[in-house]
Amino acid sequence: MYKFETKTNEAGEIENVINHKPEGYNPTTGIYASSYIFKGDWEDELKALKFTRRHGEHKEVLKTDADKGIDEQYLYNAFRSPDGKETTTDMTQADFWQEESPDSCQYTPSYHNSPQLRAILDWFQCDKTRIRIFQQQPGAYMQMHTDFDNQRGTSQHGETLRIFVQLTDQPGGAWYRFKTADSEVSINLQKGQFLIFNPDHTGHQTQNLTEVPRNAFMLVVKRNAWLDALTKNETMTFINVNEIAEQKKAV
């Protein structure tokens, strides 16, 4: 776990500083870059998926998509959605500001037909609402922004966090950038590494400067004690996705 800060050098330039924080991080205002790394062979499953453009139904989503710069360079495949369809990436209830409930979503055929990718999702022991793979095309750039997951309410199901799981290797050119009240940092994740943050309080943006698409899971989840304990791990830990998939098959 890390605490991200900014410092000014002698030339007056802002520098990103990553400080180890053994006591963990504040899930509401911080960024957790995992010391866990998923290991597996999910490339063929990724190739088999059909990705489509996002189709927002609410005016709030359409406006924020325009502000973020989302266009045809961003493709999606849903693994969990309100109607169980791979092409539905957002909540479909009539009242956009209704609190998002895990019970309102169901797994899609992509989830059921992709045992390696499914094993990654099943490893996270928390309530999940929407899950999708976000495919960012070469050269695509998303503006710095915050979201409104928790503005929809937290009274029934608690605080909403997001988890990004990097699914492809993007050496040196595909990054996430985060901005909090006191820090700003760019992170280039390893394949299989993940991030946890509160999307309402933490500004976030992405850019893909490589020549290949960047694929990442985006999970909308509810904070619980298991997630809080997860972020206190200090040891680099590899998670064998093949073993998880085989164990699921045997049950």
C-alpha positions in Angstrom: 0.0 0.0 0.0 1.2 3.5 -0.7 0.5 7.1 0.1 0.9 9.4 -2.9 2.2 12.9 -2.3 3.7 15.7 -4.3 6.8 17.7 -3.4 8.6 20.6 -5.0 12.3 20.3 -5.9 14.9 23.0 -5.9 13.9 24.2 -9.3 10.3 24.7 -8.1 9.1 21.7 -10.2 6.4 19.4 -8.9 7.6 15.8 -8.3 5.6 12.7 -7.7 6.6 10.9 -4.5 5.4 7.4 -3.5 5.8 6.7 0.2 5.3 3.3 1.7 2.4 3.4 4.3 2.4 0.2 6.4 -0.8 1.1 8.2 -2.7 1.1 5.0 -4.5 3.9 3.2 -7.8 5.9 3.5 -10.2 4.2 1.1 -12.3 7.3 0.8 -9.5 9.7 -0.2 -6.5 7.6 -1.2 -5.3 5.3 -4.0 -4.3 1.7 -3.4 -1.8 0.2 -5.9 -1.9 -3.5 -5.2 1.0 -5.7 -4.0 -1.1 -8.5 -5.4 -0.5 -9.6 -9.0 -2.9 -11.9 -10.9 -1.0 -14.5 -13.1 -2.8 -16.5 -15.8 -3.5 -17.1 -19.4 -6.6 -15.1 -20.3 -5.4 -13.6 -23.6 -7.5 -16.0 -25.8 -10.5 -15.2 -23.7 -9.9 -11.5 -24.3 -9.6 -12.1 -28.1 -12.9 -14.0 -28.1 -14.9 -11.1 -26.6 -16.9 -8.6 -28.7 -16.4 -5.0 -27.8 -18.9 -2.3 -28.6 -19.2 1.5 -28.0 -20.9 2.6 -24.8 -24.5 3.6 -25.1 -25.6 5.8 -22.2 -29.3 6.2 -21.5 -29.2 9.0 -18.9 -28.5 12.6 -19.7 -26.1 12.7 -16.8 -24.0 9.9 -18.4 -24.1 11.4 -21.8 -22.9 14.8 -20.5 -20.1 13.3 -18.4 -19.0 11.1 -21.4 -18.7 14.2 -23.5 -16.7 16.0 -20.7 -14.4 13.0 -20.4 -13.7 12.8 -24.1 -15.2 9.3 -24.5 -15.7 8.5 -28.2 -15.2 5.6 -30.6 -11.7 5.0 -29.2 -13.3 3.5 -26.1 -14.9 0.1 -26.3 -16.6 -2.0 -23.7 -17.8 -5.5 -22.8 -19.9 -5.9 -19.7 -19.4 -8.9 -17.4 -22.1 -7.8 -14.9 -24.9 -5.5 -15.9 -28.5 -4.6 -14.9 -30.1 -6.7 -17.7 -27.4 -9.4 -18.1 -26.4 -8.1 -21.5 -22.7 -7.6 -22.5 -23.6 -4.3 -24.3 -25.2 -2.6 -21.2 -22.6 -0.7 -19.2 -24.7 1.6 -17.1 -27.6 1.4 -14.7 -31.0 1.5 -16.4 -33.3 2.5 -13.6 -35.6 5.4 -14.4 -34.2 7.5 -11.5 -30.6 8.0 -12.2 -29.9 9.2 -8.6 -31.3 6.0 -7.1 -28.6 4.2 -5.0 -26.9 1.5 -7.0 -27.6 -2.0 -5.5 -25.6 -5.2 -6.1 -29.0 -7.0 -6.3 -29.9 -4.9 -9.4 -27.2 -6.5 -11.6 -26.5 -10.0 -13.0 -23.6 -11.7 -14.7 -23.5 -11.8 -18.5 -22.5 -14.5 -21.0 -19.0 -13.0 -21.1 -18.5 -13.8 -17.4 -19.9 -17.4 -17.8 -17.8 -18.1 -20.9 -14.5 -16.8 -19.7 -13.2 -19.0 -16.8 -9.9 -17.2 -16.4 -11.3 -13.7 -16.4 -14.2 -14.9 -14.2 -11.7 -16.3 -11.7 -10.2 -12.8 -11.3 -13.6 -11.3 -10.5 -14.5 -14.1 -8.1 -11.3 -13.6 -6.1 -12.6 -10.2 -4.8 -14.8 -11.0 -1.8 -17.1 -8.0 -1.8 -20.5 -7.1 -3.2 -20.3 -6.0 -6.9 -22.7 -4.0 -9.0 -21.5 -3.2 -12.6 -18.4 -4.8 -14.1 -17.0 -4.2 -17.5 -13.8 -4.4 -19.5 -12.7 -1.0 -20.7 -10.7 -1.2 -23.9 -8.8 2.0 -24.6 -7.5 2.2 -28.2 -4.0 3.4 -29.1 -3.7 7.1 -28.8 -6.9 7.5 -26.7 -7.0 10.0 -23.9 -9.6 10.5 -21.1 -9.8 13.8 -19.3 -9.3 14.1 -15.6 -12.6 13.7 -13.9 -14.5 12.5 -10.8 -17.7 10.4 -10.8 -20.9 10.4 -8.8 -21.3 6.8 -7.6 -21.6 7.8 -3.9 -23.8 10.8 -4.7 -26.4 8.2 -5.7 -26.5 7.2 -2.0 -24.8 5.1 0.5 -27.5 4.5 3.1 -28.5 1.0 2.1 -25.4 -0.6 0.7 -22.5 1.5 2.0 -19.6 3.3 0.3 -18.9 2.6 -3.4 -15.3 2.0 -4.6 -13.9 1.2 -8.0 -11.3 -1.4 -8.8 -9.2 -1.3 -12.0 -7.5 -4.6 -12.9 -4.9 -4.3 -15.7 -5.3 -7.2 -18.2 -2.7 -6.4 -20.8 1.0 -5.5 -20.8 1.5 -1.9 -21.8 5.2 -1.2 -21.2 6.1 2.4 -20.9 3.1 4.1 -22.5 -0.3 3.4 -21.0 -0.9 5.1 -17.6 -3.5 6.1 -15.1 -3.3 9.5 -13.4 -4.9 10.2 -10.1 -5.4 13.5 -8.2 -6.4 13.9 -4.6 -6.6 16.9 -2.4 -2.9 16.8 -1.7 -1.3 14.7 -4.4 -1.1 13.8 -8.1 0.6 10.8 -9.5 0.8 8.7 -12.7 0.9 4.9 -12.5 1.8 2.4 -15.2 0.4 -0.9 -13.9 1.8 -4.4 -14.5 -0.4 -6.9 -16.2 -2.5 -8.5 -13.4 -2.0 -5.6 -10.9 -5.0 -3.5 -9.7 -6.0 -0.2 -8.1 -8.7 0.6 -5.6 -10.1 4.1 -5.1 -13.2 6.2 -4.4 -14.2 7.7 -7.8 -16.1 10.6 -6.2 -13.2 12.0 -4.2 -10.2 10.9 -6.4 -9.8 12.6 -9.8 -8.7 10.0 -12.4 -7.7 9.9 -16.1 -6.1 7.5 -18.5 -4.0 7.6 -21.7 -2.7 4.9 -24.0 0.4 5.9 -25.9 1.2 2.4 -27.1 0.3 0.8 -30.4 -2.0 -1.8 -29.0 -5.4 -1.6 -27.1 -5.2 -1.5 -23.3 -7.8 -3.8 -21.6 -8.7 -3.4 -18.0 -11.5 -4.6 -15.7 -13.5 -1.8 -14.0 -15.5 -3.1 -11.0 -18.0 -1.1 -9.1 -18.0 -2.6 -5.6 -19.1 -1.9 -2.1 -16.5 -1.3 0.6 -16.3 -4.0 3.3 -13.9 -5.3 5.9 -12.3 -7.8 3.4 -11.3 -4.9 1.1 -10.0 -2.9 4.0 -7.8 -5.8 5.2 -6.6 -6.5 1.6 -5.0 -3.0 1.4 -2.8 -3.7 4.4 -0.8 -6.5 2.7 2.8 -5.5 2.5 4.2 -8.6 0.6 4.3 -9.0 -3.1 1.8 -11.8 -3.7 1.1 -13.7 -6.9 -2.4 -15.1 -7.5 -2.6 -18.1 -9.8 -5.8 -17.6 -11.8 -5.5 -21.0 -13.5 -5.7 -22.7 -10.0 -8.8 -20.7 -9.1 -10.5 -21.6 -12.4 -9.7 -25.3 -11.9 -11.0 -25.2 -8.4 -14.3 -23.6 -9.6 -14.6 -26.3 -12.3 -14.2 -29.0 -9.7 -17.0 -27.8 -7.5 
